[in-house]
Each structure stands twice: as structure tokens, then as C-alpha cells.
Amino acid sequence: MTDIISPIDYRYGRESVKHLFSEENKFQLMLKVEMEICRAEEKLGLIPDGTARHVENAIKEGRPKLERMKEIEKETKHDVMAMIRTLSEAAPEAAPYIHLGATSNDINDTVTAIQLRDFFKILFNDLLDLQSALMFQIREHKGTVMLGRTHGQHSSPITFGLKMAVFLSEINRHSVRLMESTGRILVGKVMGPVGTGGFLGDIALDVQREVMANLHLNWEENPTQLVGRDRYIEYLSLLNNITVTLEKLGTEIRNLQRPEIGEVSESFDSASQVGSSSMPSKTNPIDAENICSISRLTRAMILPEYESSVQWHERDLTNSASERFTIPYASVLTDDILAKATSLVKNLSVNSERMWSNLIADKLAMSESAVKFLWSKKIPRQDAHEIVRRASMEAISKKIPLDVCLRNYMEKNGIDISGIEDAFNPRKFLGVSEEICEMTLRRTEALQSEMKDFMGGEKWIA
């Protein structure tokens, strides 16, 4: 037995996604593409009637075997040629016509497009699930007041629902980008080794259109031997953008779970889960940390694809090895952390009491509200800012509340202090936080309906 090296094989990724990029599934998809080429060429009168049926029957009966392909590949040192010979052995009646007018990357790139087409359905559902988890937290906590934080320091109050709405808005934009780019990414080709369709002649475009229509893909209008790698770069850029949001989400949760903050905590199975091999008391945010770690790895996958896009003339082989890693690994890992992020958000423990106590323990957090209060007393904004700044410095040095310092200043200078209690009430300085939350929820509900309709109707096909 060959030793397993990649953690994807035994630790990360969901089986449904790993199957899409597995050896066996890729082999079956290669056979399917060859069958569709036969079907299109038969329809257009290039090859005898019944050829595609012979290929289809062989595939349905399981006659072409991956193991046989591997045996042949040891001789040929060429995986696609090994597949062609395997299929030809399994469907001898069709053998003279299999792979007619095609080249290896007609098969490989079209298979990749099918894999991505099937993965996109999972990816859209991943995004829908995460949206729903975030929406739940927004509805629950649109009025849950907490400290805002900038530069790692306390700042004006916000709500936890608003914090989650920021992440939801990002996920929504990723979803829109995905819909906009799907048609550019799910693209195959059947135009031979230099992109002219020379072997197929006048019917080359007709064959390509027919094959891609049957596979529910778009076709490359200006190929070389390859589908344009700018398409793969765009795809990996989309995944990168998603993983950045997930890492930001994971980082925020990790920070808020720190004991000195303690405002949220990741779900932890106290009956059996172990947080540390040395400190039994630990309840670490392992899913949030895992999301951050894998996000960094996934984003690195785009670098080889940038390099793979630069080819000698109509094609060389410098993309081949790296793309066996980049697209499958990035896809499997992005799905993995999207699922973890959804579970993390859905099962998040939110300590609203701690949020409130952290907020009211620091009256300096209301300094912006204090400036607004002085401005309401007809004090110019810049002057009000300086008054509150000096009062804040005094409060820090004397270790007394800001509202006491400000009250003393106003009384000393004959400024009406009526309403100062409201100025230091965090619940009265939330602006339109709840309105933003409600607006984000409405927009997300509309977007989710659009996403479901988009995938169900295959609207990416030109």
C-alpha cells in the first residue's frame, strides 16, 4: 500500500467535494467527454451512426477501467493516450473514431470545466448556508450593544448584529461575483492542438458547440491548445476573496473569545473535547484557527496559476503538474472552511452580558457621543473635540469617568448640562445600526432567491 502524504486525503475536506476531483471521477469524466465528441461528430455526419452508442454502452457497463488506464500509462507516459487506448479496448467497434480531431487538453480542460460546474453547485449552497447562519445571528443580535474597536482599542458602541452584517455583506458580494463570472469560468474546448479545429475542418465549431451544449458548458472562442488560463486565475481569485472574508471572520471570533474580552466563544463539547495536551482547562477556538490557517494556504494556490498562464506559443507542459494541485486543492479547502465557518457562526455562543459590562466599564468609549453633545449645545465641532480630548486625558490621568470630567468642565464654564446622561448612554448612540441590519437581511433574502434561480436555470450558458 502506498503511504498517504497529503492531509487532504485523511484530515481536511468533505468527501463529496474530494470525489469530484478524485482519480476515478476524472477518469469517468474523460470517458464522458470522448463520448460526447463521438455523439456530436456522429450527428454532424463525420463518423458512422451508432458509434456513440458503442462508447456509451461500454461506459455504462463499466468496461473501461482506471486500473487498465494506469497500466497503459506506464508504457505510454501519457495519461490521455492511455485513456484513449483503454476506451478503445472496451468499445472496439468505436475505436477507429474515438478522439477524432481532439487533443489531450480538449479532454483535460473540458473535464476541469465539468468538475468546476459540479463544484459550483456545492459552492453556491455553501454560500447560501453561511448567509443563513449569519442572518440568524443578525436577527438575534441587531440590538445587542457592544464595544466597537479600532486599532485594537475601544471605540464607539456598535451592535453585534451590525458586526455580523458586515461579514454577510462581503459574502453577498462574493456570491454576486460568482454569478457574474460563472459563464467565463465554466468553459471547455474541442479545437485540437493549436486551436484551429484543423482536423475537423468546416464543422469544427459545430462539433465544439454541440459537445459543450450537451455538457452544459460554454466554449472557448479563442483557444490555443488550452482554454485561456485567465479563466482559472479569475476562479482562484474568487476563492481567494472568499477565504479572506473567512479568515477575517475567524480572526474576529478568536479575538472576541480571548478571556480578557470574553464576548463570544466557539462551541466546545465539554463532555469529551480536549483543548490542550498539557492544560486540561483549555477551550481553544480551534475551528476559527483552522479557518485562518487553511485560508492562508488556499490563497497561495493562485501563485502557480499566474505562472501557468504564461505558455510558450500555443502551449507547453509547464501548467500540467501544478494544476493537478491548484484547482482541486483550492476547491476542496475552500469548501472545507466554508462549512466550518457556517457551523462556527451557527453554534456561536454570544455573551451579551459581557459585551455590555465591557462597554460600560469604559466611559471613554462614549467620547464621540460627548463631542456630539457639546455640539448640540452650540459649541463648534472642533472646539467640542478639543474639550472632550482634554477631559479624556484628565479622566485617564486621574482614573475617573469621562462624564465626571466633562460635567465639571461644563458647570465651570456655565454650559447647560441637561441631557448629559443620554450622551453617555450607549443605547442612544447606535445611529442606524438596526436599520442597516434590517436592510442587509432584506437584500440577502432577495439575493438568495436570485442565487437559487441562477443555478437551477443554468443561466451561465451563453
C-alpha positions, 0 to 999 in steps of 0.5 A, a space after each residue: 500500500 502506498 503511504 498517504 502524504 497529503 492531509 487532504 486525503 485523511 484530515 481536511 475536506 468533505 468527501 463529496 467535494 474530494 470525489 469530484 476531483 478524485 482519480 476515478 471521477 476524472 477518469 469517468 469524466 474523460 470517458 464522458 467527454 470522448 463520448 460526447 465528441 463521438 455523439 456530436 461528430 456522429 450527428 454532424 455526419 463525420 463518423 458512422 451512426 451508432 458509434 456513440 452508442 458503442 462508447 456509451 454502452 461500454 461506459 455504462 457497463 463499466 468496461 473501461 477501467 482506471 486500473 487498465 488506464 494506469 497500466 497503459 500509462 506506464 508504457 505510454 507516459 501519457 495519461 490521455 493516450 492511455 485513456 484513449 487506448 483503454 476506451 478503445 479496448 472496451 468499445 472496439 467497434 468505436 475505436 477507429 473514431 474515438 478522439 477524432 480531431 481532439 487533443 489531450 487538453 480538449 479532454 483535460 480542460 473540458 473535464 476541469 470545466 465539468 468538475 468546476 460546474 459540479 463544484 459550483 453547485 456545492 459552492 453556491 449552497 455553501 454560500 447560501 448556508 453561511 448567509 443563513 447562519 449569519 442572518 440568524 445571528 443578525 436577527 438575534 443580535 441587531 440590538 445587542 450593544 457592544 464595544 466597537 474597536 479600532 486599532 485594537 482599542 475601544 471605540 464607539 458602541 456598535 451592535 453585534 448584529 451590525 458586526 455580523 452584517 458586515 461579514 454577510 455583506 462581503 459574502 453577498 458580494 462574493 456570491 454576486 461575483 460568482 454569478 457574474 463570472 460563472 459563464 467565463 469560468 465554466 468553459 471547455 474546448 474541442 479545437 485540437 492542438 493549436 486551436 484551429 479545429 484543423 482536423 475537423 475542418 468546416 464543422 469544427 465549431 459545430 462539433 465544439 458547440 454541440 459537445 459543450 451544449 450537451 455538457 452544459 458548458 460554454 466554449 472557448 472562442 479563442 483557444 490555443 491548445 488550452 482554454 485561456 488560463 485567465 479563466 482559472 486565475 479569475 476562479 482562484 481569485 474568487 476563492 481567494 476573496 472568499 477565504 479572506 472574508 473567512 479568515 477575517 471572520 475567524 480572526 474576529 471570533 478568536 479575538 472576541 473569545 480571548 478571556 480578557 474580552 470574553 464576548 463570544 466563544 466557539 462551541 466546545 463539547 465539554 463532555 469529551 473535547 480536549 483543548 490542550 495536551 498539557 492544560 486540561 482547562 483549555 477551550 481553544 477556538 480551534 475551528 476559527 484557527 483552522 479557518 485562518 490557517 487553511 485560508 492562508 494556504 488556499 490563497 497561495 494556490 493562485 501563485 502557480 496559476 499566474 505562472 501557468 498562464 504564461 505558455 510558450 506559443 500555443 502551449 507547453 507542459 509547464 501548467 500540467 503538474 501544478 494544476 493537478 494541485 491548484 484547482 482541486 486543492 483550492 476547491 476542496 479547502 475552500 469548501 472545507 472552511 466554508 462549512 466550518 465557518 457556517 457551523 462556527 457562526 451557527 453554534 456561536 455562543 454570544 455573551 451579551 452580558 459581557 459585551 455590555 459590562 465591557 462597554 460600560 466599564 469604559 466611559 471613554 468609549 462614549 467620547 464621540 457621543 460627548 463631542 456630539 453633545 457639546 455640539 448640540 449645545 452650540 459649541 463648534 465641532 472642533 472646539 467640542 473635540 478639543 474639550 472632550 480630548 482634554 477631559 479624556 486625558 484628565 479622566 485617564 490621568 486621574 482614573 475617573 469617568 469621562 462624564 465626571 470630567 466633562 460635567 465639571 468642565 461644563 458647570 465651570 464654564 456655565 454650559 447647560 448640562 441637561 441631557 448629559 446622561 443620554 450622551 453617555 448612554 450607549 443605547 442612544 448612540 447606535 445611529 442606524 445600526 438596526 436599520 442597516 441590519 434590517 436592510 442587509 437581511 432584506 437584500 440577502 433574502 432577495 439575493 438568495 432567491 436570485 442565487 437559487 434561480 441562477 443555478 437551477 436555470 443554468 443561466 451561465 450558458 451563453 
